[in-house]
Amino acid sequence: MSEALKIILGIVHIIVCLATIIVVLMQSGKSEGLSGAITGGAETFFGKGKGRAIDKLLSKYTVYIAIFFAVTSIFLYLVLK
């Protein structure tokens, strides 16, 4: 049972790590990073507030994923200890 738990937690942790990287890269920074490239045309089509709404949503997702990352890290530490 313990080996299966280690493997499952390891896979979940890797998925959470990749999700963190993707969500952070999609956020626009000072130089309008990847989010600006993706939603740049959509802002002119859907209105000016759409880009800000997407950035706010991505920021909220970043917080949730970061918390989940911390939880999986703690569980991995406890299981591998």
Secondary structure as the mmCIF struct_conf table of DSSP 4:
data_model
#
loop_
_struct_conf.conf_type_id
_struct_conf.id
_struct_conf.beg_label_comp_id
_struct_conf.beg_label_asym_id
_struct_conf.beg_label_seq_id
_struct_conf.end_label_comp_id
_struct_conf.end_label_asym_id
_struct_conf.end_label_seq_id
HELX_RH_AL_P HELX_RH_AL_P1 SER A 2 MET A 26
BEND BEND1 GLN A 27 GLN A 27
TURN_TY1_P TURN_TY1_P1 LYS A 30 SER A 31
HELX_RH_AL_P HELX_RH_AL_P2 LEU A 34 PHE A 46
TURN_TY1_P TURN_TY1_P2 LYS A 48 LYS A 48
HELX_RH_AL_P HELX_RH_AL_P3 GLY A 49 LEU A 80
#
